Amino acid sequence: MTQITFYRTAAEYTGFTCSGHAQFADYGKDIVCAAISALVINTVNSLEQIAGEKISVETDAENGVIRCRFLEHPLKEASGVLVDSLVLGIGQIEKQYGNKHCKLIFEEV
């Protein structure tokens, strides 16, 4: 299962971690894993290149982990919209394929 944890204070997101493999299908044919990866990687790239947000990104491809931390607060308005869009997309995947393959978590920090 892929687990996506969004970290937030009462006011804003502080980062997110995506970990694990969806195990919906065999390697190379897993559409759930591909969809999650595309959303997460596109959001990270958009935060940096479009919104100009200062972020810290750590990856571990072998274990399927991407950690993204926001280094400056408050977030730019565009960054908040990008993260909200990621939450929406991941939520839709969880709803369609079930939390056996994709689980969305919110953690207050």
Secondary structure as the mmCIF struct_conf table of DSSP 4:
data_model
#
loop_
_struct_conf.conf_type_id
_struct_conf.id
_struct_conf.beg_label_comp_id
_struct_conf.beg_label_asym_id
_struct_conf.beg_label_seq_id
_struct_conf.end_label_comp_id
_struct_conf.end_label_asym_id
_struct_conf.end_label_seq_id
STRN STRN1 THR A 2 ARG A 8
BEND BEND1 ALA A 10 GLU A 12
STRN STRN2 TYR A 13 SER A 19
BEND BEND2 GLY A 20 GLY A 20
BEND BEND3 PHE A 24 ASP A 26
TURN_TY1_P TURN_TY1_P1 TYR A 27 GLY A 28
HELX_RH_AL_P HELX_RH_AL_P1 ILE A 31 GLN A 49
TURN_TY1_P TURN_TY1_P2 ILE A 50 ILE A 50
BEND BEND4 ALA A 51 ALA A 51
STRN STRN3 ILE A 55 ASP A 60
HELX_RH_3T_P HELX_RH_3T_P1 ALA A 61 ASN A 63
TURN_TY1_P TURN_TY1_P3 GLY A 64 GLY A 64
STRN STRN4 VAL A 65 PHE A 70
BEND BEND5 GLU A 72 PRO A 74
HELX_LH_PP_P HELX_LH_PP_P1 LEU A 75 LYS A 76
HELX_RH_AL_P HELX_RH_AL_P2 GLU A 77 TYR A 97
TURN_TY1_P TURN_TY1_P4 ASN A 99 HIS A 101
STRN STRN5 CYS A 102 GLU A 108
#
